[in-house]
């Protein structure tokens, strides 16, 4: 997923779309890195689950909306 979004960033020409995708990618990447650090015991457990891997109520909806925004930007680019 992260590779896909970074590949999209390199193909975009609109700076607003680039900022949107960089922001969404950084949020999701941070969630993934914090969760992995918690599982390894590096960070204290704060209750942040891995995106798309566990049921989190409305947060799964926010993850899906953010991925839909990335796909929409990609579709509108070409």
N, C-alpha and C positions, 0 to 999 in steps of 0.2 A: 504494500500500500504506500509506504513512504517512497519507495523507488518510483512508483507510478506518478505520484504528485510532484516529485522533483523533476521527473522527465517532462511533465506538463509545464512546469515553470520555465524550463529552457526553451520551450516552443512558443511562449506567449509574447505578444507585442504590446499589450495594454498594461500600463503600470498599475492601474487599480485592480485588475484581475491578478496580477503577480502578488500584490500585497495581500489580497484575500486568500490566495492559496498558500502563501508563506505563513500567514497567521493560523489558518486551520491546520496545516501540517505541523507547525510548532506545538500547538495545543495537543494534538493527538500523539505526537512523538513524546512530549513531556509526560503524558499519562502512561504511555507504554514504558518509558524508562523508570519512572517512579515505581510502577508496579513490579517491574523486574528487580529493582533494588530492594523493595520490601520482601520479595520472595527469597532473595539471597541473604537477607539479614543485614544489609548495609544501612538501610533506612528503617526508622520505626514504622510499625504498621499503623496506617492512618485511615484505612478503609477505602482506598481508591482501587477499584477493580480494573482489570484489563479491558480495553475497549472491544466491544462486540463479542466477548467471551463469557460474560456473566450477565445475569438479569439485574438491571439497575433501575428499573422504572423509567422515568422520563429522560435519564441520561442516554439511554440507548436511542431514543428518539432524536436527541440532539446530535449524536454521532451520525445517524443516518441522514439528517438534514445537512450536516456539514459535508458529508460525502456527496450528496446530491448537488450541493453548490459547486463542488469541484468538477463533477461531471458536466454540469450545466455550463460552466466557464469553458471547459474543453470543447463542448459541442458548439458553442457560439463563436469560438476562435476560428473555425474553418469555414 
